[in-house]
């Protein structure tokens, strides 16, 4: 376990009694409230002193309500330093009004519109969607890319077409860890990483592996490729709690990241676990 104070760039909180989370239906392990006190217990062995809340997949018309609910938790959870909010950026007319409404919530640091469930890999290249992403530059906000590895080619084109926005790739781009597949994920990840306006979250890899049987050795090749591709200026630690609890405890994930980066310098470790997230999300 690293003794370094951690900034967790990817944390979820939700309460199904307050908002609707349709995707939780059937996921018994996750279909209950996960609140700051639950996280405090889960991360008791880790030195987390800041975290970024990332939208939790509530029903699309509740995005602003989710932000307001999370902001209300700040009163009792000082480690909450930023919010990545859900916005349906492809909706066209009216999206700027939605963004302006969010701008009244100072905790908002970025936007995410989940793309991983879109059957069309080029969904993110639709005219309305690209236009919506471009609007984020005017607010100084990041855009989190939550995609499957099959979508990396399309999102690379999106990132190239919107150089004025800083992008953050969630969960290594969700490679095929369970089947021990590296290509074409590795080639496509390197192509994405050649663009200077995108960073990569070191998060969510255990849930792409065999939930019950994975070992550090199963994940190490993906770490090596991601770190080589992005370098230590553009990687940031994320716990992906509580989704990650399907496959790992919080402490085990922190330990896994530490083991897979065991030979790095103290300065590189500080960037990975702390300062890159502070810079990218301005916290």
GUBAMAR-392859 format. One record per residue (C-alpha): residue number from 0; residue in one letter; x, y, z. Coordinates in Angstrom, 2 decimals. Layout:
REM GUBAMAR-392859
+-----+----+---------+---------+---------+
!   i ! aa !    east !   north !      up !
+-----+----+---------+---------+---------+
! NUM !  A !       X !       Y !       Z !
...
+-----+----+---------+---------+---------+
//
This chain:
REM GUBAMAR-392859
+-----+----+---------+---------+---------+
!   i ! aa !    east !   north !      up !
+-----+----+---------+---------+---------+
!   0 !  X !    0.00 !    0.00 !    0.00 !
!   1 !  X !    1.41 !    3.36 !   -0.99 !
!   2 !  X !    1.81 !    5.89 !    1.83 !
!   3 !  X !    1.39 !    8.76 !   -0.62 !
!   4 !  X !   -1.72 !   10.90 !   -0.23 !
!   5 !  X !   -4.01 !    9.85 !   -3.09 !
!   6 !  X !   -6.29 !   11.88 !   -5.33 !
!   7 !  X !   -8.85 !    9.40 !   -6.67 !
!   8 !  X !   -9.89 !   10.67 !  -10.10 !
!   9 !  X !  -12.80 !    8.27 !  -10.54 !
!  10 !  X !  -15.31 !    7.62 !   -7.77 !
!  11 !  X !  -19.04 !    6.95 !   -7.90 !
!  12 !  X !  -21.69 !    7.54 !   -5.28 !
!  13 !  X !  -25.38 !    6.79 !   -5.69 !
!  14 !  X !  -28.61 !    6.31 !   -3.84 !
!  15 !  X !  -31.35 !    4.46 !   -5.76 !
!  16 !  X !  -33.91 !    5.82 !   -3.30 !
!  17 !  X !  -33.12 !    9.35 !   -4.54 !
!  18 !  X !  -32.52 !    8.87 !   -8.29 !
!  19 !  X !  -33.15 !    6.16 !  -10.89 !
!  20 !  X !  -30.30 !    3.94 !  -12.05 !
!  21 !  X !  -31.83 !    1.55 !  -14.56 !
!  22 !  X !  -28.53 !   -0.26 !  -15.20 !
!  23 !  X !  -28.41 !   -1.46 !  -11.59 !
!  24 !  X !  -31.44 !   -3.69 !  -12.12 !
!  25 !  X !  -30.19 !   -7.25 !  -11.80 !
!  26 !  X !  -26.85 !   -6.23 !  -10.28 !
!  27 !  X !  -27.68 !   -7.19 !   -6.72 !
!  28 !  X !  -24.17 !   -6.40 !   -5.46 !
!  29 !  X !  -24.45 !   -2.76 !   -6.53 !
!  30 !  X !  -28.16 !   -2.04 !   -6.36 !
!  31 !  X !  -28.14 !   -0.21 !   -3.04 !
!  32 !  X !  -26.92 !    3.14 !   -1.74 !
!  33 !  X !  -23.17 !    3.75 !   -1.85 !
!  34 !  X !  -22.49 !    6.89 !    0.15 !
!  35 !  X !  -19.43 !    8.73 !    1.54 !
!  36 !  X !  -19.44 !    6.74 !    4.78 !
!  37 !  X !  -19.39 !    3.51 !    2.78 !
!  38 !  X !  -16.41 !    4.78 !    0.82 !
!  39 !  X !  -14.65 !    5.85 !    4.02 !
!  40 !  X !  -14.97 !    2.28 !    5.27 !
!  41 !  X !  -13.88 !    0.72 !    1.98 !
!  42 !  X !  -10.83 !    2.98 !    1.68 !
!  43 !  X !   -9.86 !    3.01 !    5.35 !
!  44 !  X !   -6.42 !    1.54 !    4.61 !
!  45 !  X !   -5.71 !    4.00 !    1.77 !
!  46 !  X !   -4.69 !    7.60 !    2.25 !
!  47 !  X !   -7.28 !    9.26 !   -0.01 !
!  48 !  X !   -7.52 !   12.96 !    0.71 !
!  49 !  X !   -9.32 !   14.15 !   -2.45 !
!  50 !  X !  -11.63 !   12.53 !   -4.96 !
!  51 !  X !  -13.50 !   13.34 !   -8.14 !
!  52 !  X !  -17.11 !   12.16 !   -8.40 !
!  53 !  X !  -17.94 !   10.76 !  -11.85 !
!  54 !  X !  -21.58 !   10.52 !  -12.91 !
!  55 !  X !  -23.07 !    7.15 !  -12.00 !
!  56 !  X !  -25.35 !    6.38 !  -14.91 !
!  57 !  X !  -28.60 !    7.71 !  -13.51 !
!  58 !  X !  -31.49 !    8.06 !  -15.96 !
!  59 !  X !  -30.45 !   10.68 !  -18.56 !
!  60 !  X !  -33.02 !   13.31 !  -17.61 !
!  61 !  X !  -31.71 !   13.34 !  -14.03 !
!  62 !  X !  -28.17 !   14.50 !  -14.76 !
!  63 !  X !  -28.55 !   17.93 !  -13.16 !
!  64 !  X !  -30.42 !   16.45 !  -10.20 !
!  65 !  X !  -27.52 !   14.04 !   -9.67 !
!  66 !  X !  -25.06 !   16.94 !   -9.62 !
!  67 !  X !  -27.15 !   18.79 !   -7.06 !
!  68 !  X !  -27.46 !   15.67 !   -4.91 !
!  69 !  X !  -23.71 !   15.09 !   -4.98 !
!  70 !  X !  -22.96 !   18.75 !   -4.27 !
!  71 !  X !  -25.15 !   18.47 !   -1.16 !
!  72 !  X !  -22.80 !   15.74 !    0.13 !
!  73 !  X !  -19.90 !   18.20 !    0.14 !
!  74 !  X !  -21.15 !   19.58 !    3.46 !
!  75 !  X !  -20.09 !   16.39 !    5.24 !
!  76 !  X !  -17.46 !   15.06 !    2.80 !
!  77 !  X !  -14.60 !   17.57 !    2.38 !
!  78 !  X !  -12.61 !   15.19 !    0.19 !
!  79 !  X !  -15.14 !   15.71 !   -2.62 !
!  80 !  X !  -13.33 !   18.24 !   -4.83 !
!  81 !  X !  -14.88 !   17.87 !   -8.26 !
!  82 !  X !  -17.76 !   16.49 !  -10.30 !
!  83 !  X !  -17.83 !   14.99 !  -13.80 !
!  84 !  X !  -21.46 !   15.43 !  -14.81 !
!  85 !  X !  -23.67 !   13.59 !  -17.27 !
!  86 !  X !  -24.80 !   15.66 !  -20.26 !
!  87 !  X !  -26.44 !   14.24 !  -23.45 !
!  88 !  X !  -24.11 !   16.21 !  -25.69 !
!  89 !  X !  -25.69 !   14.88 !  -28.90 !
!  90 !  X !  -29.07 !   16.47 !  -28.14 !
!  91 !  X !  -28.38 !   19.59 !  -30.21 !
!  92 !  X !  -30.45 !   22.69 !  -29.45 !
!  93 !  X !  -30.58 !   23.45 !  -25.76 !
!  94 !  X !  -27.33 !   21.74 !  -24.79 !
!  95 !  X !  -25.60 !   25.08 !  -24.25 !
!  96 !  X !  -28.36 !   25.97 !  -21.79 !
!  97 !  X !  -27.75 !   22.70 !  -19.95 !
!  98 !  X !  -24.04 !   23.46 !  -19.76 !
!  99 !  X !  -24.69 !   26.97 !  -18.53 !
! 100 !  X !  -26.91 !   25.54 !  -15.79 !
! 101 !  X !  -24.05 !   23.25 !  -14.74 !
! 102 !  X !  -21.66 !   26.20 !  -14.75 !
! 103 !  X !  -23.59 !   27.50 !  -11.76 !
! 104 !  X !  -22.31 !   24.50 !   -9.80 !
! 105 !  X !  -18.64 !   25.29 !   -9.05 !
! 106 !  X !  -17.77 !   21.67 !   -8.26 !
! 107 !  X !  -18.34 !   20.67 !  -11.90 !
! 108 !  X !  -14.97 !   20.10 !  -13.58 !
! 109 !  X !  -15.96 !   18.02 !  -16.57 !
! 110 !  X !  -18.60 !   16.07 !  -18.45 !
! 111 !  X !  -19.13 !   12.43 !  -19.33 !
! 112 !  X !  -21.60 !   10.95 !  -21.75 !
! 113 !  X !  -21.10 !    7.16 !  -21.63 !
! 114 !  X !  -20.35 !    5.76 !  -25.09 !
! 115 !  X !  -19.58 !    2.12 !  -24.30 !
! 116 !  X !  -23.15 !    0.92 !  -24.87 !
! 117 !  X !  -23.50 !    2.51 !  -28.30 !
! 118 !  X !  -23.68 !   -0.19 !  -30.98 !
! 119 !  X !  -22.37 !    2.16 !  -33.65 !
! 120 !  X !  -18.64 !    2.73 !  -32.97 !
! 121 !  X !  -18.81 !    6.02 !  -34.87 !
! 122 !  X !  -21.62 !    7.43 !  -32.72 !
! 123 !  X !  -19.15 !    9.90 !  -31.19 !
! 124 !  X !  -18.43 !   11.33 !  -34.65 !
! 125 !  X !  -22.00 !   12.41 !  -35.34 !
! 126 !  X !  -22.21 !   16.13 !  -36.09 !
! 127 !  X !  -24.38 !   17.02 !  -33.10 !
! 128 !  X !  -22.19 !   15.07 !  -30.71 !
! 129 !  X !  -18.96 !   16.66 !  -31.92 !
! 130 !  X !  -20.58 !   20.08 !  -31.70 !
! 131 !  X !  -21.64 !   19.37 !  -28.11 !
! 132 !  X !  -18.14 !   18.28 !  -27.13 !
! 133 !  X !  -16.67 !   21.44 !  -28.66 !
! 134 !  X !  -18.85 !   23.55 !  -26.37 !
! 135 !  X !  -16.96 !   22.21 !  -23.34 !
! 136 !  X !  -13.93 !   24.31 !  -24.24 !
! 137 !  X !  -15.85 !   27.48 !  -23.41 !
! 138 !  X !  -16.33 !   26.24 !  -19.85 !
! 139 !  X !  -12.81 !   24.86 !  -19.40 !
! 140 !  X !  -14.19 !   21.37 !  -18.80 !
! 141 !  X !  -12.75 !   17.96 !  -19.60 !
! 142 !  X !  -14.59 !   15.17 !  -21.38 !
! 143 !  X !  -14.34 !   11.64 !  -19.95 !
! 144 !  X !  -14.30 !    8.89 !  -22.58 !
! 145 !  X !  -15.97 !    5.71 !  -21.32 !
! 146 !  X !  -15.62 !    3.31 !  -24.25 !
! 147 !  X !  -14.89 !   -0.30 !  -25.12 !
! 148 !  X !  -11.60 !   -1.09 !  -26.82 !
! 149 !  X !  -13.44 !   -1.60 !  -30.13 !
! 150 !  X !  -14.33 !    2.10 !  -30.09 !
! 151 !  X !  -10.82 !    3.48 !  -29.69 !
! 152 !  X !  -10.39 !    4.22 !  -33.40 !
! 153 !  X !  -13.47 !    6.42 !  -33.50 !
! 154 !  X !  -12.68 !    8.29 !  -30.28 !
! 155 !  X !   -9.16 !    8.95 !  -31.57 !
! 156 !  X !  -10.74 !   10.78 !  -34.48 !
! 157 !  X !  -12.99 !   12.69 !  -32.07 !
! 158 !  X !  -10.03 !   13.76 !  -29.94 !
! 159 !  X !   -8.12 !   14.81 !  -33.06 !
! 160 !  X !  -11.08 !   16.87 !  -34.28 !
! 161 !  X !  -11.52 !   18.73 !  -30.98 !
! 162 !  X !   -7.99 !   19.79 !  -29.94 !
! 163 !  X !   -9.37 !   22.59 !  -27.77 !
! 164 !  X !  -10.86 !   20.11 !  -25.24 !
! 165 !  X !   -8.91 !   17.94 !  -22.79 !
! 166 !  X !  -10.06 !   14.31 !  -22.88 !
! 167 !  X !   -9.62 !   11.65 !  -20.21 !
! 168 !  X !   -9.84 !    7.98 !  -21.23 !
! 169 !  X !  -11.53 !    5.91 !  -18.53 !
! 170 !  X !  -10.39 !    2.42 !  -17.52 !
! 171 !  X !   -7.53 !    1.97 !  -20.03 !
! 172 !  X !  -10.13 !    1.94 !  -22.82 !
! 173 !  X !  -11.54 !   -1.36 !  -21.49 !
! 174 !  X !   -9.21 !   -3.90 !  -23.11 !
! 175 !  X !  -10.02 !   -7.62 !  -23.38 !
! 176 !  X !   -8.26 !   -8.66 !  -20.19 !
! 177 !  X !  -10.56 !  -11.60 !  -19.52 !
! 178 !  X !   -9.47 !  -13.25 !  -22.77 !
! 179 !  X !   -5.86 !  -11.99 !  -22.48 !
! 180 !  X !   -6.20 !  -10.05 !  -25.74 !
! 181 !  X !   -3.76 !   -7.21 !  -26.36 !
! 182 !  X !   -4.36 !   -6.39 !  -30.01 !
! 183 !  X !   -5.72 !   -4.31 !  -31.61 !
! 184 !  X !   -6.23 !   -2.51 !  -28.28 !
! 185 !  X !   -2.50 !   -1.81 !  -27.84 !
! 186 !  X !   -2.02 !   -0.39 !  -31.33 !
! 187 !  X !   -5.15 !    1.74 !  -31.09 !
! 188 !  X !   -4.25 !    2.98 !  -27.60 !
! 189 !  X !   -0.82 !    4.09 !  -28.82 !
! 190 !  X !   -2.44 !    5.97 !  -31.71 !
! 191 !  X !   -4.78 !    7.74 !  -29.29 !
! 192 !  X !   -1.92 !    8.56 !  -26.93 !
! 193 !  X !   -0.01 !   10.32 !  -29.70 !
! 194 !  X !   -2.58 !   13.12 !  -29.42 !
! 195 !  X !   -1.47 !   15.57 !  -26.71 !
! 196 !  X !   -4.96 !   16.48 !  -25.45 !
! 197 !  X !   -5.84 !   13.10 !  -23.93 !
! 198 !  X !   -4.86 !   11.37 !  -20.68 !
! 199 !  X !   -5.58 !    7.88 !  -19.35 !
! 200 !  X !   -7.11 !    6.78 !  -16.07 !
! 201 !  X !   -5.37 !    3.88 !  -14.39 !
! 202 !  X !   -8.70 !    2.46 !  -13.29 !
! 203 !  X !  -11.30 !   -0.21 !  -13.86 !
! 204 !  X !   -8.99 !   -2.96 !  -15.14 !
! 205 !  X !   -9.92 !   -5.65 !  -12.62 !
! 206 !  X !  -13.54 !   -5.64 !  -13.75 !
! 207 !  X !  -12.35 !   -6.34 !  -17.32 !
! 208 !  X !  -10.60 !   -9.47 !  -16.02 !
! 209 !  X !  -12.04 !  -12.65 !  -14.50 !
! 210 !  X !  -13.70 !  -11.18 !  -11.41 !
! 211 !  X !  -12.96 !  -14.16 !   -9.16 !
! 212 !  X !   -9.61 !  -15.43 !  -10.45 !
! 213 !  X !   -7.55 !  -12.49 !  -11.71 !
! 214 !  X !   -3.98 !  -12.01 !  -10.58 !
! 215 !  X !   -1.62 !   -9.06 !  -10.86 !
! 216 !  X !    0.24 !  -10.84 !  -13.66 !
! 217 !  X !   -2.93 !  -10.82 !  -15.78 !
! 218 !  X !   -3.07 !   -7.01 !  -15.62 !
! 219 !  X !    0.62 !   -6.14 !  -15.83 !
! 220 !  X !    0.92 !   -6.17 !  -19.68 !
! 221 !  X !   -1.91 !   -3.64 !  -19.95 !
! 222 !  X !   -0.25 !   -1.38 !  -17.39 !
! 223 !  X !    3.05 !   -1.54 !  -19.25 !
! 224 !  X !    1.50 !   -0.60 !  -22.59 !
! 225 !  X !   -0.61 !    2.23 !  -21.16 !
! 226 !  X !    2.28 !    3.74 !  -19.21 !
! 227 !  X !    4.61 !    3.47 !  -22.20 !
! 228 !  X !    2.00 !    5.07 !  -24.44 !
! 229 !  X !    0.97 !    8.02 !  -22.27 !
! 230 !  X !    4.02 !    8.56 !  -20.09 !
! 231 !  X !    3.80 !    9.76 !  -16.52 !
! 232 !  X !    2.55 !   13.24 !  -17.39 !
! 233 !  X !   -0.78 !   11.85 !  -18.65 !
! 234 !  X !   -1.86 !    9.00 !  -16.37 !
! 235 !  X !   -3.97 !    9.34 !  -13.24 !
! 236 !  X !   -5.12 !    6.91 !  -10.58 !
! 237 !  X !   -8.80 !    5.99 !  -10.34 !
! 238 !  X !  -10.46 !    3.57 !   -7.97 !
! 239 !  X !  -13.75 !    3.15 !   -9.89 !
! 240 !  X !  -15.43 !    2.42 !   -6.55 !
! 241 !  X !  -17.96 !    0.88 !   -6.04 !
! 242 !  X !  -18.16 !   -0.70 !   -9.52 !
! 243 !  X !  -14.72 !   -2.18 !   -8.93 !
! 244 !  X !  -16.03 !   -4.10 !   -5.90 !
! 245 !  X !  -17.39 !   -6.65 !   -8.36 !
! 246 !  X !  -13.78 !   -7.77 !   -8.77 !
! 247 !  X !  -11.59 !   -6.21 !   -6.08 !
! 248 !  X !  -11.46 !   -4.41 !   -2.78 !
! 249 !  X !  -10.26 !   -0.81 !   -2.81 !
! 250 !  X !   -7.08 !   -1.73 !   -0.96 !
! 251 !  X !   -6.27 !   -4.52 !   -3.37 !
! 252 !  X !   -6.62 !   -2.15 !   -6.33 !
! 253 !  X !   -4.28 !    0.42 !   -4.76 !
! 254 !  X !   -1.80 !   -2.36 !   -4.04 !
! 255 !  X !   -2.12 !   -3.69 !   -7.61 !
! 256 !  X !   -1.36 !   -0.28 !   -9.10 !
! 257 !  X !    1.62 !    0.04 !   -6.77 !
! 258 !  X !    2.93 !   -3.41 !   -7.75 !
! 259 !  X !    2.52 !   -2.77 !  -11.47 !
! 260 !  X !    4.46 !    0.49 !  -11.14 !
! 261 !  X !    6.98 !   -0.71 !   -8.59 !
! 262 !  X !   10.11 !    0.51 !  -10.36 !
! 263 !  X !    9.03 !    4.10 !  -10.98 !
! 264 !  X !   10.55 !    7.14 !   -9.29 !
! 265 !  X !    8.96 !    9.02 !   -6.41 !
! 266 !  X !    8.26 !   11.94 !   -8.76 !
! 267 !  X !    6.48 !    9.66 !  -11.24 !
! 268 !  X !    4.48 !    8.04 !   -8.44 !
! 269 !  X !    3.35 !   11.46 !   -7.22 !
! 270 !  X !    2.14 !   12.34 !  -10.73 !
! 271 !  X !    0.24 !    9.06 !  -11.11 !
! 272 !  X !   -1.42 !    9.04 !   -7.71 !
! 273 !  X !   -1.92 !   12.73 !   -7.15 !
! 274 !  X !   -0.66 !   15.72 !   -9.10 !
! 275 !  X !   -1.89 !   14.80 !  -12.59 !
! 276 !  X !   -5.45 !   14.51 !  -11.31 !
! 277 !  X !   -5.08 !   17.83 !   -9.48 !
! 278 !  X !   -3.91 !   19.49 !  -12.68 !
! 279 !  X !   -6.38 !   17.90 !  -15.11 !
! 280 !  X !   -9.44 !   18.41 !  -12.91 !
! 281 !  X !   -8.16 !   21.68 !  -11.41 !
! 282 !  X !   -8.47 !   20.63 !   -7.77 !
+-----+----+---------+---------+---------+
//
